[in-house]
């Protein structure tokens, strides 16, 4: 157990809960069936199917433990205000030198998905935005030097 809260939006909580339910009710049964079938192939000491199924079982059980820890310590962020950047906000920013604004959603670390522009509040970018207001200019440290953004809009 991590000993700290898992901050999530309502949608993030539902996603964690649904994934946990799916792993327990569907994936466990599928993997048990794979193991059963692989055992029928004979000697398990040289059985690649069996080894693969057991490895997958270990990955799924590890993920179930992670999800249970997250769900046990979950705090749903539902009081989202648009005066300052916080978890659950959509933030429109304009990078210095760019003409096209980008929109990011600030989420807890368990919900982060850069491909969907869902940025963790603990990431350098998310942390730089947290608590800032519309019009603020923030500097985000990056591997190739700092990047400056202006916050153009904060919404739910």
C-alpha positions as CSV (number, residue, x, y, z in Angstrom):
1,X,0.0,0.0,0.0
2,X,1.3,3.4,-0.9
3,X,0.0,5.3,2.1
4,X,-1.2,8.2,0.0
5,X,-4.4,9.2,-1.7
6,X,-5.1,8.2,-5.3
7,X,-6.6,11.3,-6.9
8,X,-9.0,10.6,-9.7
9,X,-11.9,12.1,-11.5
10,X,-15.3,10.4,-11.5
11,X,-14.6,9.0,-15.0
12,X,-11.2,7.8,-13.8
13,X,-12.7,6.0,-10.8
14,X,-15.2,4.3,-13.1
15,X,-12.4,3.2,-15.4
16,X,-10.3,1.8,-12.6
17,X,-13.4,0.0,-11.1
18,X,-14.4,-1.4,-14.5
19,X,-10.9,-2.6,-15.3
20,X,-10.7,-4.3,-11.9
21,X,-14.0,-6.0,-12.4
22,X,-13.0,-7.2,-15.9
23,X,-9.7,-8.7,-14.7
24,X,-11.3,-10.5,-11.8
25,X,-14.4,-11.8,-13.6
26,X,-13.2,-12.3,-17.2
27,X,-9.4,-12.4,-17.5
28,X,-8.8,-14.7,-14.5
29,X,-11.2,-17.3,-16.1
30,X,-9.6,-17.0,-19.5
31,X,-6.2,-17.5,-18.1
32,X,-7.2,-20.4,-16.0
33,X,-8.7,-22.0,-19.1
34,X,-5.4,-21.4,-21.0
35,X,-3.4,-23.0,-18.2
36,X,-5.8,-26.0,-18.1
37,X,-5.4,-26.5,-21.9
38,X,-1.7,-26.0,-21.8
39,X,-1.4,-28.7,-19.1
40,X,-3.1,-31.1,-21.4
41,X,-0.2,-30.7,-23.9
42,X,2.0,-32.8,-21.6
43,X,5.2,-32.1,-19.7
44,X,4.9,-28.6,-18.3
45,X,8.6,-28.2,-17.8
46,X,9.1,-27.7,-21.5
47,X,5.7,-26.3,-22.4
48,X,5.9,-22.7,-23.9
49,X,2.1,-22.4,-23.9
50,X,2.0,-23.2,-20.1
51,X,4.9,-20.8,-19.4
52,X,3.2,-18.0,-21.4
53,X,-0.1,-18.5,-19.6
54,X,1.5,-18.5,-16.2
55,X,3.4,-15.3,-17.0
56,X,0.2,-13.6,-18.2
57,X,-1.5,-14.8,-15.0
58,X,1.3,-13.1,-12.9
59,X,0.9,-9.9,-14.9
60,X,-2.9,-9.9,-14.4
61,X,-2.6,-10.6,-10.7
62,X,0.0,-7.9,-10.3
63,X,-2.4,-5.4,-12.0
64,X,-5.3,-6.5,-9.8
65,X,-3.2,-5.8,-6.7
66,X,-2.3,-2.3,-8.1
67,X,-5.9,-1.6,-8.9
68,X,-7.1,-2.7,-5.4
69,X,-4.5,-0.5,-3.8
70,X,-5.6,2.5,-5.9
71,X,-9.3,1.8,-5.3
72,X,-8.7,1.4,-1.5
73,X,-7.0,4.9,-1.4
74,X,-9.1,6.6,-4.0
75,X,-10.3,10.2,-3.6
76,X,-12.7,11.3,-6.3
77,X,-12.2,14.9,-7.3
78,X,-15.6,16.3,-8.1
79,X,-15.4,19.9,-6.9
80,X,-13.7,21.3,-9.9
81,X,-13.5,25.1,-10.1
82,X,-12.4,27.1,-13.2
83,X,-10.7,29.9,-11.4
84,X,-7.4,28.1,-11.0
85,X,-6.0,24.9,-12.6
86,X,-6.7,21.7,-10.7
87,X,-7.4,18.1,-11.2
88,X,-10.4,17.6,-13.5
89,X,-9.8,20.9,-15.4
90,X,-9.4,21.2,-19.2
91,X,-6.6,23.8,-19.7
92,X,-6.0,25.5,-23.0
93,X,-2.4,26.6,-23.4
94,X,-0.4,28.4,-26.0
95,X,3.3,27.5,-26.3
96,X,5.5,30.5,-26.8
97,X,6.2,30.9,-30.5
98,X,3.2,28.7,-31.5
99,X,0.0,29.9,-33.2
100,X,-2.1,26.8,-32.3
101,X,-3.4,26.4,-28.7
102,X,-3.5,22.9,-27.2
103,X,-6.0,21.5,-24.7
104,X,-5.0,19.2,-21.9
105,X,-6.9,17.7,-19.1
106,X,-5.3,17.6,-15.7
107,X,-5.8,14.3,-13.9
108,X,-4.2,12.2,-11.1
109,X,-1.2,10.0,-12.0
110,X,-3.3,6.8,-12.3
111,X,-5.4,8.4,-15.1
112,X,-2.6,10.0,-17.1
113,X,-2.6,9.2,-20.8
114,X,-0.4,11.5,-22.9
115,X,-1.9,10.2,-26.1
116,X,-5.3,11.5,-25.0
117,X,-3.8,14.8,-23.7
118,X,-4.6,13.7,-20.1
119,X,-1.7,15.0,-18.0
120,X,-0.8,14.0,-14.5
121,X,-0.8,16.7,-11.9
122,X,2.6,15.3,-10.8
123,X,4.3,15.6,-14.2
124,X,6.5,18.6,-14.7
125,X,3.9,20.1,-17.1
126,X,0.9,19.4,-14.8
127,X,2.7,20.5,-11.7
128,X,3.7,23.8,-13.4
129,X,0.0,24.5,-14.3
130,X,-1.5,23.5,-10.9
131,X,-2.9,26.5,-9.0
132,X,-2.3,28.9,-11.9
133,X,-5.0,31.3,-13.3
134,X,-6.1,32.2,-16.8
135,X,-3.5,34.5,-18.4
136,X,-0.6,33.1,-16.3
137,X,2.7,32.3,-18.0
138,X,4.3,29.1,-16.8
139,X,7.8,27.8,-17.5
140,X,8.0,24.0,-17.8
141,X,11.4,22.3,-17.5
142,X,12.1,19.9,-20.4
143,X,15.1,17.8,-21.4
144,X,16.1,20.3,-24.2
145,X,15.5,23.4,-22.2
146,X,12.5,25.2,-20.6
147,X,9.2,25.7,-22.5
148,X,7.0,28.7,-21.8
149,X,3.2,28.4,-22.0
150,X,0.4,30.9,-21.5
151,X,-2.8,29.7,-20.0
152,X,-5.6,30.8,-22.2
153,X,-8.6,29.1,-20.8
154,X,-9.6,26.8,-17.8
155,X,-12.8,24.8,-18.0
156,X,-14.5,21.7,-16.6
